[in-house]
Amino acid sequence: MFFQPRFFINDPWAFRLPPVYGPYRWVRYYDDVLLVDVYTGEVVDVIENFFW
């Protein structure tokens, strides 16, 4: 579900999120932001109610 580019946050700096490197991407999921490893699909970190 998170492998579609429309869910990726391409400019984390614009949202004051920490930069990510390697296979990790910030992904919007409803009001939350998830840090996802796009190779394995593992959710590494969650920020709840970020877009509230």
PDB file of N, CA, C and O in Angstrom:
ATOM      1  N   MET A   1       0.811  -1.193   0.000  1.00  0.00           N
ATOM      2  CA  MET A   1       0.000   0.000   0.000  1.00  0.00           C
ATOM      3  C   MET A   1       0.858   1.264   0.000  1.00  0.00           C
ATOM      4  O   MET A   1       0.487   2.257  -0.625  1.00  0.00           O
ATOM      5  N   PHE A   2       1.992   1.243   0.686  1.00  0.00           N
ATOM      6  CA  PHE A   2       2.816   2.445   0.817  1.00  0.00           C
ATOM      7  C   PHE A   2       3.841   2.580  -0.299  1.00  0.00           C
ATOM      8  O   PHE A   2       4.653   3.505  -0.280  1.00  0.00           O
ATOM      9  N   PHE A   3       3.819   1.681  -1.264  1.00  0.00           N
ATOM     10  CA  PHE A   3       4.827   1.705  -2.308  1.00  0.00           C
ATOM     11  C   PHE A   3       4.449   2.600  -3.468  1.00  0.00           C
ATOM     12  O   PHE A   3       5.183   2.662  -4.453  1.00  0.00           O
ATOM     13  N   GLN A   4       3.343   3.284  -3.385  1.00  0.00           N
ATOM     14  CA  GLN A   4       2.933   4.193  -4.437  1.00  0.00           C
ATOM     15  C   GLN A   4       3.476   5.587  -4.136  1.00  0.00           C
ATOM     16  O   GLN A   4       3.310   6.086  -3.023  1.00  0.00           O
ATOM     17  N   PRO A   5       4.117   6.216  -5.106  1.00  0.00           N
ATOM     18  CA  PRO A   5       4.725   7.532  -4.879  1.00  0.00           C
ATOM     19  C   PRO A   5       3.747   8.613  -4.432  1.00  0.00           C
ATOM     20  O   PRO A   5       4.174   9.619  -3.864  1.00  0.00           O
ATOM     21  N   ARG A   6       2.460   8.438  -4.667  1.00  0.00           N
ATOM     22  CA  ARG A   6       1.520   9.494  -4.258  1.00  0.00           C
ATOM     23  C   ARG A   6       1.414   9.624  -2.747  1.00  0.00           C
ATOM     24  O   ARG A   6       0.935  10.645  -2.253  1.00  0.00           O
ATOM     25  N   PHE A   7       1.850   8.614  -2.002  1.00  0.00           N
ATOM     26  CA  PHE A   7       1.829   8.677  -0.549  1.00  0.00           C
ATOM     27  C   PHE A   7       3.140   9.192   0.040  1.00  0.00           C
ATOM     28  O   PHE A   7       3.190   9.538   1.221  1.00  0.00           O
ATOM     29  N   PHE A   8       4.201   9.248  -0.765  1.00  0.00           N
ATOM     30  CA  PHE A   8       5.515   9.674  -0.273  1.00  0.00           C
ATOM     31  C   PHE A   8       5.521  11.171   0.026  1.00  0.00           C
ATOM     32  O   PHE A   8       4.888  11.954  -0.683  1.00  0.00           O
ATOM     33  N   ILE A   9       6.221  11.553   1.049  1.00  0.00           N
ATOM     34  CA  ILE A   9       6.480  12.964   1.317  1.00  0.00           C
ATOM     35  C   ILE A   9       7.870  13.235   0.754  1.00  0.00           C
ATOM     36  O   ILE A   9       8.879  12.885   1.368  1.00  0.00           O
ATOM     37  N   ASN A  10       7.912  13.857  -0.409  1.00  0.00           N
ATOM     38  CA  ASN A  10       9.165  14.033  -1.130  1.00  0.00           C
ATOM     39  C   ASN A  10      10.063  15.111  -0.558  1.00  0.00           C
ATOM     40  O   ASN A  10      11.275  15.085  -0.772  1.00  0.00           O
ATOM     41  N   ASP A  11       9.489  16.059   0.164  1.00  0.00           N
ATOM     42  CA  ASP A  11      10.277  17.140   0.758  1.00  0.00           C
ATOM     43  C   ASP A  11      10.030  17.180   2.265  1.00  0.00           C
ATOM     44  O   ASP A  11       9.225  17.985   2.734  1.00  0.00           O
ATOM     45  N   PRO A  12      10.716  16.317   3.036  1.00  0.00           N
ATOM     46  CA  PRO A  12      10.476  16.277   4.484  1.00  0.00           C
ATOM     47  C   PRO A  12      10.761  17.610   5.160  1.00  0.00           C
ATOM     48  O   PRO A  12      10.128  17.946   6.161  1.00  0.00           O
ATOM     49  N   TRP A  13      11.706  18.368   4.625  1.00  0.00           N
ATOM     50  CA  TRP A  13      12.072  19.648   5.228  1.00  0.00           C
ATOM     51  C   TRP A  13      10.875  20.607   5.235  1.00  0.00           C
ATOM     52  O   TRP A  13      10.715  21.381   6.178  1.00  0.00           O
ATOM     53  N   ALA A  14      10.051  20.564   4.216  1.00  0.00           N
ATOM     54  CA  ALA A  14       8.881  21.449   4.131  1.00  0.00           C
ATOM     55  C   ALA A  14       7.881  21.170   5.257  1.00  0.00           C
ATOM     56  O   ALA A  14       7.122  22.057   5.649  1.00  0.00           O
ATOM     57  N   PHE A  15       7.882  19.945   5.773  1.00  0.00           N
ATOM     58  CA  PHE A  15       6.990  19.569   6.864  1.00  0.00           C
ATOM     59  C   PHE A  15       7.715  19.497   8.203  1.00  0.00           C
ATOM     60  O   PHE A  15       7.153  19.048   9.201  1.00  0.00           O
ATOM     61  N   ARG A  16       8.971  19.946   8.214  1.00  0.00           N
ATOM     62  CA  ARG A  16       9.821  19.923   9.412  1.00  0.00           C
ATOM     63  C   ARG A  16      10.031  18.512   9.952  1.00  0.00           C
ATOM     64  O   ARG A  16      10.087  18.292  11.161  1.00  0.00           O
ATOM     65  N   LEU A  17      10.144  17.572   9.035  1.00  0.00           N
ATOM     66  CA  LEU A  17      10.476  16.192   9.382  1.00  0.00           C
ATOM     67  C   LEU A  17      11.979  15.990   9.205  1.00  0.00           C
ATOM     68  O   LEU A  17      12.591  16.671   8.382  1.00  0.00           O
ATOM     69  N   PRO A  18      12.581  15.084   9.945  1.00  0.00           N
ATOM     70  CA  PRO A  18      14.002  14.812   9.767  1.00  0.00           C
ATOM     71  C   PRO A  18      14.269  14.218   8.382  1.00  0.00           C
ATOM     72  O   PRO A  18      13.422  13.503   7.848  1.00  0.00           O
ATOM     73  N   PRO A  19      15.427  14.502   7.798  1.00  0.00           N
ATOM     74  CA  PRO A  19      15.745  13.913   6.495  1.00  0.00           C
ATOM     75  C   PRO A  19      15.904  12.398   6.617  1.00  0.00           C
ATOM     76  O   PRO A  19      16.238  11.879   7.682  1.00  0.00           O
ATOM     77  N   VAL A  20      15.659  11.701   5.512  1.00  0.00           N
ATOM     78  CA  VAL A  20      15.794  10.246   5.487  1.00  0.00           C
ATOM     79  C   VAL A  20      16.788   9.864   4.396  1.00  0.00           C
ATOM     80  O   VAL A  20      16.959  10.585   3.414  1.00  0.00           O
ATOM     81  N   TYR A  21      17.435   8.729   4.583  1.00  0.00           N
ATOM     82  CA  TYR A  21      18.457   8.269   3.651  1.00  0.00           C
ATOM     83  C   TYR A  21      18.237   6.800   3.337  1.00  0.00           C
ATOM     84  O   TYR A  21      17.547   6.090   4.070  1.00  0.00           O
ATOM     85  N   GLY A  22      18.819   6.364   2.261  1.00  0.00           N
ATOM     86  CA  GLY A  22      18.748   4.960   1.887  1.00  0.00           C
ATOM     87  C   GLY A  22      17.345   4.544   1.494  1.00  0.00           C
ATOM     88  O   GLY A  22      16.674   5.259   0.750  1.00  0.00           O
ATOM     89  N   PRO A  23      16.892   3.403   1.981  1.00  0.00           N
ATOM     90  CA  PRO A  23      15.595   2.875   1.543  1.00  0.00           C
ATOM     91  C   PRO A  23      14.399   3.447   2.302  1.00  0.00           C
ATOM     92  O   PRO A  23      13.274   2.985   2.110  1.00  0.00           O
ATOM     93  N   TYR A  24      14.621   4.435   3.153  1.00  0.00           N
ATOM     94  CA  TYR A  24      13.538   4.949   3.988  1.00  0.00           C
ATOM     95  C   TYR A  24      12.826   6.120   3.326  1.00  0.00           C
ATOM     96  O   TYR A  24      13.443   6.930   2.634  1.00  0.00           O
ATOM     97  N   ARG A  25      11.526   6.193   3.549  1.00  0.00           N
ATOM     98  CA  ARG A  25      10.700   7.293   3.052  1.00  0.00           C
ATOM     99  C   ARG A  25       9.668   7.645   4.094  1.00  0.00           C
ATOM    100  O   ARG A  25       9.147   6.775   4.791  1.00  0.00           O
ATOM    101  N   TRP A  26       9.370   8.948   4.198  1.00  0.00           N
ATOM    102  CA  TRP A  26       8.228   9.376   4.992  1.00  0.00           C
ATOM    103  C   TRP A  26       6.987   9.195   4.135  1.00  0.00           C
ATOM    104  O   TRP A  26       6.975   9.544   2.954  1.00  0.00           O
ATOM    105  N   VAL A  27       5.946   8.645   4.742  1.00  0.00           N
ATOM    106  CA  VAL A  27       4.711   8.337   4.031  1.00  0.00           C
ATOM    107  C   VAL A  27       3.542   8.880   4.836  1.00  0.00           C
ATOM    108  O   VAL A  27       3.480   8.723   6.056  1.00  0.00           O
ATOM    109  N   ARG A  28       2.613   9.524   4.131  1.00  0.00           N
ATOM    110  CA  ARG A  28       1.405   9.996   4.806  1.00  0.00           C
ATOM    111  C   ARG A  28       0.383   8.869   4.842  1.00  0.00           C
ATOM    112  O   ARG A  28       0.123   8.220   3.829  1.00  0.00           O
ATOM    113  N   TYR A  29      -0.195   8.643   6.024  1.00  0.00           N
ATOM    114  CA  TYR A  29      -1.232   7.640   6.198  1.00  0.00           C
ATOM    115  C   TYR A  29      -2.329   8.276   7.042  1.00  0.00           C
ATOM    116  O   TYR A  29      -2.220   8.347   8.266  1.00  0.00           O
ATOM    117  N   TYR A  30      -3.380   8.734   6.385  1.00  0.00           N
ATOM    118  CA  TYR A  30      -4.450   9.523   7.016  1.00  0.00           C
ATOM    119  C   TYR A  30      -3.830  10.724   7.726  1.00  0.00           C
ATOM    120  O   TYR A  30      -3.191  11.541   7.063  1.00  0.00           O
ATOM    121  N   ASP A  31      -3.987  10.868   9.033  1.00  0.00           N
ATOM    122  CA  ASP A  31      -3.426  12.014   9.755  1.00  0.00           C
ATOM    123  C   ASP A  31      -2.031  11.729  10.297  1.00  0.00           C
ATOM    124  O   ASP A  31      -1.427  12.599  10.924  1.00  0.00           O
ATOM    125  N   ASP A  32      -1.520  10.549  10.072  1.00  0.00           N
ATOM    126  CA  ASP A  32      -0.234  10.135  10.627  1.00  0.00           C
ATOM    127  C   ASP A  32       0.859  10.182   9.567  1.00  0.00           C
ATOM    128  O   ASP A  32       0.585  10.215   8.367  1.00  0.00           O
ATOM    129  N   VAL A  33       2.094  10.186  10.033  1.00  0.00           N
ATOM    130  CA  VAL A  33       3.254  10.081   9.154  1.00  0.00           C
ATOM    131  C   VAL A  33       4.044   8.860   9.602  1.00  0.00           C
ATOM    132  O   VAL A  33       4.337   8.687  10.785  1.00  0.00           O
ATOM    133  N   LEU A  34       4.383   8.017   8.630  1.00  0.00           N
ATOM    134  CA  LEU A  34       5.126   6.796   8.910  1.00  0.00           C
ATOM    135  C   LEU A  34       6.478   6.851   8.225  1.00  0.00           C
ATOM    136  O   LEU A  34       6.590   7.344   7.103  1.00  0.00           O
ATOM    137  N   LEU A  35       7.494   6.354   8.888  1.00  0.00           N
ATOM    138  CA  LEU A  35       8.794   6.172   8.263  1.00  0.00           C
ATOM    139  C   LEU A  35       8.869   4.717   7.838  1.00  0.00           C
ATOM    140  O   LEU A  35       8.865   3.817   8.678  1.00  0.00           O
ATOM    141  N   VAL A  36       8.938   4.485   6.527  1.00  0.00           N
ATOM    142  CA  VAL A  36       8.821   3.147   5.973  1.00  0.00           C
ATOM    143  C   VAL A  36      10.082   2.782   5.210  1.00  0.00           C
ATOM    144  O   VAL A  36      10.638   3.602   4.479  1.00  0.00           O
ATOM    145  N   ASP A  37      10.530   1.540   5.385  1.00  0.00           N
ATOM    146  CA  ASP A  37      11.589   0.975   4.555  1.00  0.00           C
ATOM    147  C   ASP A  37      10.908   0.472   3.291  1.00  0.00           C
ATOM    148  O   ASP A  37      10.166  -0.508   3.344  1.00  0.00           O
ATOM    149  N   VAL A  38      11.147   1.127   2.148  1.00  0.00           N
ATOM    150  CA  VAL A  38      10.419   0.787   0.929  1.00  0.00           C
ATOM    151  C   VAL A  38      10.846  -0.551   0.333  1.00  0.00           C
ATOM    152  O   VAL A  38      10.144  -1.089  -0.523  1.00  0.00           O
ATOM    153  N   TYR A  39      11.968  -1.093   0.759  1.00  0.00           N
ATOM    154  CA  TYR A  39      12.390  -2.410   0.251  1.00  0.00           C
ATOM    155  C   TYR A  39      11.672  -3.546   0.971  1.00  0.00           C
ATOM    156  O   TYR A  39      11.285  -4.531   0.342  1.00  0.00           O
ATOM    157  N   THR A  40      11.492  -3.419   2.272  1.00  0.00           N
ATOM    158  CA  THR A  40      10.872  -4.497   3.042  1.00  0.00           C
ATOM    159  C   THR A  40       9.424  -4.211   3.426  1.00  0.00           C
ATOM    160  O   THR A  40       8.684  -5.137   3.759  1.00  0.00           O
ATOM    161  N   GLY A  41       9.005  -2.942   3.386  1.00  0.00           N
ATOM    162  CA  GLY A  41       7.664  -2.569   3.802  1.00  0.00           C
ATOM    163  C   GLY A  41       7.530  -2.383   5.298  1.00  0.00           C
ATOM    164  O   GLY A  41       6.432  -2.131   5.795  1.00  0.00           O
ATOM    165  N   GLU A  42       8.630  -2.503   6.025  1.00  0.00           N
ATOM    166  CA  GLU A  42       8.609  -2.370   7.484  1.00  0.00           C
ATOM    167  C   GLU A  42       8.395  -0.915   7.888  1.00  0.00           C
ATOM    168  O   GLU A  42       9.035  -0.012   7.349  1.00  0.00           O
ATOM    169  N   VAL A  43       7.494  -0.697   8.836  1.00  0.00           N
ATOM    170  CA  VAL A  43       7.279   0.634   9.404  1.00  0.00           C
ATOM    171  C   VAL A  43       8.272   0.807  10.544  1.00  0.00           C
ATOM    172  O   VAL A  43       8.255   0.049  11.513  1.00  0.00           O
ATOM    173  N   VAL A  44       9.137   1.811  10.421  1.00  0.00           N
ATOM    174  CA  VAL A  44      10.216   2.017  11.379  1.00  0.00           C
ATOM    175  C   VAL A  44       9.827   3.004  12.473  1.00  0.00           C
ATOM    176  O   VAL A  44      10.235   2.848  13.624  1.00  0.00           O
ATOM    177  N   ASP A  45       9.041   4.021  12.121  1.00  0.00           N
ATOM    178  CA  ASP A  45       8.658   5.056  13.079  1.00  0.00           C
ATOM    179  C   ASP A  45       7.276   5.578  12.704  1.00  0.00           C
ATOM    180  O   ASP A  45       6.873   5.518  11.542  1.00  0.00           O
ATOM    181  N   VAL A  46       6.559   6.090  13.696  1.00  0.00           N
ATOM    182  CA  VAL A  46       5.218   6.645  13.484  1.00  0.00           C
ATOM    183  C   VAL A  46       5.118   7.962  14.242  1.00  0.00           C
ATOM    184  O   VAL A  46       5.501   8.049  15.409  1.00  0.00           O
ATOM    185  N   ILE A  47       4.601   8.986  13.568  1.00  0.00           N
ATOM    186  CA  ILE A  47       4.240  10.239  14.225  1.00  0.00           C
ATOM    187  C   ILE A  47       2.734  10.371  14.075  1.00  0.00           C
ATOM    188  O   ILE A  47       2.226  10.598  12.977  1.00  0.00           O
ATOM    189  N   GLU A  48       2.031  10.227  15.178  1.00  0.00           N
ATOM    190  CA  GLU A  48       0.570  10.230  15.146  1.00  0.00           C
ATOM    191  C   GLU A  48       0.012  11.646  15.109  1.00  0.00           C
ATOM    192  O   GLU A  48       0.601  12.571  15.669  1.00  0.00           O
ATOM    193  N   ASN A  49      -1.129  11.807  14.445  1.00  0.00           N
ATOM    194  CA  ASN A  49      -1.860  13.077  14.361  1.00  0.00           C
ATOM    195  C   ASN A  49      -1.010  14.222  13.833  1.00  0.00           C
ATOM    196  O   ASN A  49      -1.164  15.359  14.279  1.00  0.00           O
ATOM    197  N   PHE A  50      -0.138  13.949  12.913  1.00  0.00           N
ATOM    198  CA  PHE A  50       0.759  14.965  12.361  1.00  0.00           C
ATOM    199  C   PHE A  50      -0.007  15.981  11.505  1.00  0.00           C
ATOM    200  O   PHE A  50       0.295  17.174  11.546  1.00  0.00           O
ATOM    201  N   PHE A  51      -0.979  15.527  10.746  1.00  0.00           N
ATOM    202  CA  PHE A  51      -1.746  16.390   9.867  1.00  0.00           C
ATOM    203  C   PHE A  51      -3.116  16.740  10.450  1.00  0.00           C
ATOM    204  O   PHE A  51      -4.080  16.924   9.707  1.00  0.00           O
ATOM    205  N   TRP A  52      -3.201  16.829  11.747  1.00  0.00           N
ATOM    206  CA  TRP A  52      -4.459  17.127  12.392  1.00  0.00           C
ATOM    207  C   TRP A  52      -4.864  18.539  12.184  1.00  0.00           C
ATOM    208  O   TRP A  52      -5.915  18.958  12.670  1.00  0.00           O
TER     209      TRP A  52
END
